Amino acid sequence: METTEQKKSGEEILAEIYRNAHLALQSISDILPQTEDGAVKCEIMREHEEYERICGKAAELAKKLNSEVKEPNPMKKAMMWSAIKMNTAADNSDQHIAELMIRGTVTGITALKTSRTDGGEITNQEVKDLLDELISLEEGFEENLKAYL
């Protein structure tokens, strides 16, 4: 049986939303220089704008709630950068770029849905709405990227 202490607070979930979107922004920034001009690049740039918007909303909400959101661990960012560079060095085709982006997106969706479950009844409606918005966005991104496989 789960106790209240095991559940994530709304503040923790808000921090997770921010981290998720920020890591996505970092990944996109790392992968864009490896991406050839075309439809996949346009899709990834569109996704970047949406993640920026979500980061902004999360930061504003955190400020409103007197909460703090932090950028992801620099080591994690460095590991992502090197993984992207290694993965795109030999193959930077649209198909491969889409595959890498889908992997990251699915990881994000999984983490967010787990946070939603771990959060139980999220008492702050704005946090819940932002969580649901990001999950929905990422599910849409996954579907859009599948077209390039």
Backbone as CSV, one residue per row, in Angstrom:
resi,resn,N_x,N_y,N_z,CA_x,CA_y,CA_z,C_x,C_y,C_z
1,MET,0.841,-1.186,0.000,0.000,0.000,0.000,0.884,1.246,0.000
2,GLU,0.509,2.212,-0.808,1.315,3.410,-0.967,0.912,4.450,0.071
3,THR,1.903,5.132,0.608,1.623,6.187,1.573,1.744,7.538,0.885
4,THR,1.218,8.556,1.533,1.271,9.907,0.978,2.707,10.353,0.754
5,GLU,3.624,9.961,1.633,5.020,10.372,1.506,5.658,9.862,0.213
6,GLN,5.144,8.754,-0.335,5.714,8.195,-1.556,5.226,8.930,-2.810
7,LYS,4.188,9.693,-2.678,3.640,10.398,-3.824,4.426,11.674,-4.081
8,LYS,4.528,12.029,-5.346,5.225,13.266,-5.702,4.292,14.453,-5.457
9,SER,4.872,15.531,-4.990,4.099,16.749,-4.783,3.907,17.464,-6.123
10,GLY,2.978,18.406,-6.136,2.774,19.222,-7.327,4.040,19.971,-7.709
11,GLU,4.803,20.426,-6.701,6.057,21.133,-6.973,7.073,20.212,-7.633
12,GLU,7.141,18.969,-7.167,8.073,18.003,-7.778,7.660,17.700,-9.213
13,ILE,6.371,17.603,-9.450,5.883,17.325,-10.800,6.142,18.529,-11.704
14,LEU,5.954,19.723,-11.186,6.257,20.926,-11.958,7.746,20.963,-12.320
15,ALA,8.595,20.609,-11.373,10.038,20.551,-11.642,10.338,19.498,-12.706
16,GLU,9.624,18.381,-12.678,9.799,17.321,-13.671,9.369,17.810,-15.058
17,ILE,8.280,18.540,-15.126,7.813,19.108,-16.393,8.902,20.015,-16.970
18,TYR,9.445,20.885,-16.133,10.480,21.812,-16.571,11.726,21.064,-17.043
19,ARG,12.171,20.089,-16.250,13.365,19.301,-16.616,13.147,18.573,-17.931
20,ASN,11.978,17.956,-18.078,11.659,17.206,-19.295,11.736,18.121,-20.518
21,ALA,11.076,19.265,-20.438,11.055,20.186,-21.576,12.454,20.763,-21.822
22,HIS,13.181,21.032,-20.751,14.526,21.595,-20.899,15.474,20.579,-21.540
23,LEU,15.379,19.316,-21.146,16.212,18.271,-21.766,15.858,18.113,-23.240
24,ALA,14.574,18.227,-23.561,14.153,18.149,-24.962,14.761,19.308,-25.755
25,LEU,14.739,20.507,-25.167,15.344,21.664,-25.833,16.830,21.432,-26.071
26,GLN,17.500,20.892,-25.069,18.934,20.623,-25.187,19.201,19.591,-26.285
27,SER,18.415,18.540,-26.294,18.575,17.495,-27.316,18.373,18.060,-28.711
28,ILE,17.336,18.871,-28.857,17.060,19.453,-30.167,18.204,20.378,-30.580
29,SER,18.699,21.176,-29.646,19.823,22.067,-29.953,21.059,21.280,-30.369
30,ASP,21.245,20.117,-29.761,22.387,19.270,-30.108,22.209,18.583,-31.461
31,ILE,20.976,18.234,-31.791,20.748,17.439,-33.006,20.533,18.321,-34.245
32,LEU,20.053,19.549,-34.061,19.775,20.412,-35.221,20.977,20.622,-36.140
33,PRO,22.180,20.870,-35.606,23.322,21.060,-36.514,23.648,19.812,-37.337
34,GLN,23.220,18.647,-36.875,23.480,17.396,-37.583,22.391,17.078,-38.608
35,THR,21.322,17.880,-38.607,20.146,17.607,-39.427,20.207,18.409,-40.721
36,GLU,19.984,17.721,-41.824,19.963,18.392,-43.115,18.669,19.184,-43.252
37,ASP,18.734,20.268,-44.037,17.534,21.073,-44.261,16.454,20.216,-44.902
38,GLY,15.236,20.404,-44.462,14.122,19.639,-45.011,12.994,19.547,-44.001
39,ALA,12.075,18.642,-44.286,10.863,18.510,-43.478,11.160,18.097,-42.038
40,VAL,12.108,17.184,-41.842,12.425,16.740,-40.481,12.969,17.912,-39.666
41,LYS,13.836,18.693,-40.276,14.405,19.849,-39.568,13.295,20.832,-39.200
42,CYS,12.365,21.063,-40.100,11.235,21.964,-39.810,10.405,21.437,-38.650
43,GLU,10.158,20.137,-38.643,9.382,19.524,-37.552,10.110,19.691,-36.222
44,ILE,11.396,19.435,-36.229,12.182,19.530,-34.992,12.227,20.978,-34.503
45,MET,12.330,21.930,-35.408,12.338,23.345,-35.011,10.981,23.747,-34.432
46,ARG,9.910,23.221,-35.000,8.566,23.490,-34.469,8.448,22.925,-33.052
47,GLU,8.960,21.717,-32.855,8.936,21.104,-31.536,9.737,21.956,-30.537
48,HIS,10.877,22.479,-30.999,11.713,23.330,-30.140,10.904,24.520,-29.612
49,GLU,10.131,25.150,-30.500,9.307,26.294,-30.087,8.283,25.888,-29.031
50,GLU,7.692,24.722,-29.195,6.694,24.246,-28.224,7.338,23.943,-26.872
51,TYR,8.514,23.318,-26.894,9.205,23.037,-25.635,9.618,24.334,-24.933
52,GLU,10.035,25.333,-25.702,10.368,26.634,-25.110,9.146,27.234,-24.425
53,ARG,8.012,27.123,-25.077,6.760,27.650,-24.515,6.421,26.943,-23.200
54,ILE,6.564,25.615,-23.189,6.271,24.841,-21.980,7.247,25.215,-20.858
55,CYS,8.528,25.357,-21.196,9.524,25.770,-20.187,9.129,27.111,-19.578
56,GLY,8.733,28.034,-20.424,8.315,29.349,-19.951,7.100,29.262,-19.033
57,LYS,6.112,28.469,-19.434,4.913,28.310,-18.606,5.262,27.666,-17.263
58,ALA,6.142,26.675,-17.285,6.540,25.998,-16.047,7.282,26.961,-15.124
59,ALA,8.168,27.763,-15.695,8.923,28.729,-14.890,7.994,29.781,-14.293
60,GLU,7.038,30.279,-15.083,6.068,31.252,-14.583,5.222,30.663,-13.463
61,LEU,4.780,29.436,-13.656,3.951,28.773,-12.643,4.757,28.537,-11.370
62,ALA,6.009,28.145,-11.513,6.868,27.935,-10.337,7.020,29.238,-9.557
63,LYS,7.217,30.328,-10.280,7.355,31.626,-9.622,6.067,31.978,-8.878
64,LYS,4.950,31.742,-9.517,3.637,32.018,-8.916,3.430,31.192,-7.645
65,LEU,3.940,29.961,-7.647,3.766,29.050,-6.510,4.918,29.155,-5.505
66,ASN,5.819,30.123,-5.714,7.015,30.261,-4.865,7.808,28.962,-4.801
67,SER,7.923,28.347,-5.955,8.652,27.093,-6.085,9.881,27.357,-6.942
68,GLU,10.756,26.373,-7.012,11.972,26.542,-7.794,12.097,25.411,-8.799
69,VAL,12.439,25.764,-10.025,12.740,24.754,-11.038,14.202,24.924,-11.411
70,LYS,14.872,23.810,-11.580,16.305,23.837,-11.881,16.561,23.219,-13.241
71,GLU,17.640,23.689,-13.847,18.055,23.090,-15.111,18.585,21.687,-14.836
72,PRO,18.500,20.822,-15.838,19.015,19.457,-15.670,20.506,19.451,-15.336
73,ASN,20.922,18.383,-14.751,22.311,18.160,-14.369,23.234,18.343,-15.580
74,PRO,24.294,19.147,-15.448,25.222,19.367,-16.576,25.852,18.070,-17.089
75,MET,26.064,17.114,-16.203,26.634,15.829,-16.631,25.661,15.103,-17.565
76,LYS,24.388,15.137,-17.231,23.389,14.500,-18.083,23.345,15.181,-19.447
77,LYS,23.440,16.509,-19.449,23.443,17.245,-20.705,24.662,16.879,-21.552
78,ALA,25.807,16.746,-20.921,27.035,16.383,-21.641,26.930,14.968,-22.200
79,MET,26.347,14.064,-21.435,26.175,12.682,-21.906,25.231,12.641,-23.107
80,MET,24.159,13.442,-23.049,23.224,13.489,-24.177,23.920,14.033,-25.419
81,TRP,24.701,15.096,-25.244,25.404,15.701,-26.370,26.317,14.680,-27.042
82,SER,27.103,13.962,-26.231,28.037,12.994,-26.819,27.292,11.844,-27.475
83,ALA,26.197,11.408,-26.885,25.406,10.326,-27.485,24.839,10.757,-28.836
84,ILE,24.362,11.986,-28.916,23.818,12.496,-30.182,24.919,12.593,-31.229
85,LYS,26.071,13.125,-30.843,27.182,13.248,-31.789,27.607,11.881,-32.316
86,MET,27.702,10.907,-31.420,28.097,9.556,-31.841,27.027,8.924,-32.721
87,ASN,25.762,9.137,-32.397,24.670,8.526,-33.147,24.469,9.140,-34.516
88,THR,24.874,10.385,-34.687,24.654,11.044,-35.978,25.918,11.119,-36.833
89,ALA,27.057,10.752,-36.289,28.319,10.839,-37.043,28.280,9.967,-38.289
90,ALA,27.783,8.760,-38.147,27.772,7.830,-39.276,26.480,7.911,-40.083
91,ASP,25.405,8.384,-39.471,24.111,8.401,-40.150,23.301,9.603,-39.667
92,ASN,23.190,10.609,-40.525,22.369,11.756,-40.170,21.168,11.872,-41.112
93,SER,20.720,10.719,-41.603,19.557,10.698,-42.495,18.315,11.146,-41.724
94,ASP,17.319,11.626,-42.472,16.063,12.027,-41.841,15.471,10.884,-41.022
95,GLN,15.542,9.675,-41.578,14.991,8.509,-40.885,15.700,8.296,-39.544
96,HIS,17.007,8.376,-39.528,17.765,8.147,-38.299,17.527,9.277,-37.287
97,ILE,17.490,10.502,-37.753,17.218,11.646,-36.875,15.825,11.475,-36.253
98,ALA,14.837,11.118,-37.079,13.474,10.910,-36.565,13.462,9.798,-35.522
99,GLU,14.199,8.727,-35.785,14.272,7.609,-34.839,14.851,8.066,-33.502
100,LEU,15.932,8.839,-33.538,16.535,9.351,-32.302,15.567,10.258,-31.552
101,MET,14.887,11.111,-32.285,13.926,12.019,-31.656,12.758,11.257,-31.041
102,ILE,12.302,10.222,-31.722,11.202,9.412,-31.187,11.630,8.737,-29.888
103,ARG,12.843,8.201,-29.862,13.333,7.568,-28.629,13.300,8.539,-27.453
104,GLY,13.800,9.741,-27.687,13.795,10.750,-26.629,12.385,11.145,-26.218
105,THR,11.518,11.285,-27.199,10.136,11.670,-26.928,9.423,10.597,-26.111
106,VAL,9.605,9.344,-26.486,8.968,8.240,-25.751,9.499,8.178,-24.319
107,THR,10.785,8.414,-24.146,11.355,8.455,-22.799,10.681,9.561,-21.987
108,GLY,10.487,10.717,-22.607,9.825,11.833,-21.930,8.388,11.516,-21.573
109,ILE,7.647,10.933,-22.505,6.251,10.568,-22.254,6.169,9.591,-21.083
110,THR,7.049,8.601,-21.097,7.052,7.600,-20.024,7.318,8.249,-18.671
111,ALA,8.311,9.124,-18.617,8.638,9.800,-17.348,7.469,10.659,-16.875
112,LEU,6.846,11.380,-17.786,5.735,12.261,-17.407,4.516,11.467,-16.952
113,LYS,4.210,10.387,-17.656,3.058,9.577,-17.244,3.323,8.912,-15.901
114,THR,4.568,8.513,-15.662,4.930,7.952,-14.355,4.763,9.017,-13.273
115,SER,5.182,10.232,-13.566,5.019,11.329,-12.601,3.542,11.588,-12.320
116,ARG,2.724,11.508,-13.358,1.283,11.718,-13.162,0.724,10.653,-12.232
117,THR,1.141,9.409,-12.439,0.695,8.316,-11.572,1.237,8.487,-10.163
118,ASP,2.535,8.822,-10.063,3.162,9.003,-8.752,2.593,10.205,-8.015
119,GLY,2.034,11.147,-8.764,1.478,12.345,-8.148,0.117,12.113,-7.537
120,GLY,-0.503,10.983,-7.879,-1.839,10.733,-7.350,-2.774,11.848,-7.774
121,GLU,-3.488,12.387,-6.823,-4.374,13.511,-7.086,-3.563,14.794,-7.001
122,ILE,-3.225,15.358,-8.138,-2.479,16.609,-8.168,-3.457,17.710,-7.771
123,THR,-3.142,18.387,-6.678,-4.093,19.355,-6.137,-4.108,20.660,-6.922
124,ASN,-2.990,21.031,-7.537,-2.951,22.275,-8.289,-3.380,22.008,-9.730
125,GLN,-4.504,22.579,-10.111,-5.059,22.338,-11.448,-4.123,22.839,-12.550
126,GLU,-3.424,23.946,-12.306,-2.514,24.481,-13.325,-1.352,23.523,-13.585
127,VAL,-0.836,22.888,-12.535,0.243,21.898,-12.698,-0.289,20.706,-13.473
128,LYS,-1.468,20.235,-13.099,-2.074,19.093,-13.795,-2.302,19.414,-15.270
129,ASP,-2.831,20.603,-15.542,-3.097,20.990,-16.932,-1.802,21.072,-17.750
130,LEU,-0.746,21.622,-17.138,0.533,21.735,-17.844,1.137,20.351,-18.092
131,LEU,1.018,19.469,-17.121,1.501,18.091,-17.291,0.762,17.421,-18.437
132,ASP,-0.559,17.536,-18.429,-1.356,16.920,-19.494,-1.052,17.548,-20.857
133,GLU,-0.808,18.859,-20.873,-0.475,19.540,-22.126,0.837,19.026,-22.695
134,LEU,1.830,18.867,-21.836,3.132,18.382,-22.320,3.033,16.928,-22.784
135,ILE,2.325,16.102,-22.057,2.148,14.705,-22.490,1.472,14.673,-23.859
136,SER,0.426,15.449,-24.021,-0.294,15.494,-25.297,0.600,15.993,-26.433
137,LEU,1.387,17.044,-26.148,2.321,17.555,-27.153,3.308,16.484,-27.574
138,GLU,3.899,15.822,-26.597,4.914,14.812,-26.912,4.313,13.630,-27.662
139,GLU,3.097,13.245,-27.330,2.446,12.167,-28.077,2.220,12.590,-29.523
140,GLY,1.871,13.851,-29.737,1.714,14.374,-31.096,3.038,14.419,-31.838
141,PHE,4.105,14.819,-31.132,5.436,14.842,-31.752,5.830,13.443,-32.207
142,GLU,5.582,12.459,-31.341,5.921,11.077,-31.689,5.206,10.659,-32.972
143,GLU,3.925,10.964,-33.057,3.145,10.598,-34.246,3.680,11.309,-35.493
144,ASN,3.994,12.604,-35.373,4.521,13.357,-36.518,5.849,12.796,-36.997
145,LEU,6.712,12.422,-36.054,8.040,11.921,-36.404,7.977,10.531,-37.051
146,LYS,6.967,9.758,-36.736,6.836,8.414,-37.318,6.708,8.470,-38.837
147,ALA,6.222,9.605,-39.344,6.067,9.751,-40.785,7.412,9.694,-41.517
148,TYR,8.504,9.934,-40.790,9.838,9.968,-41.405,10.591,8.646,-41.288
149,LEU,9.945,7.650,-40.681,10.610,6.337,-40.535,10.484,5.527,-41.808
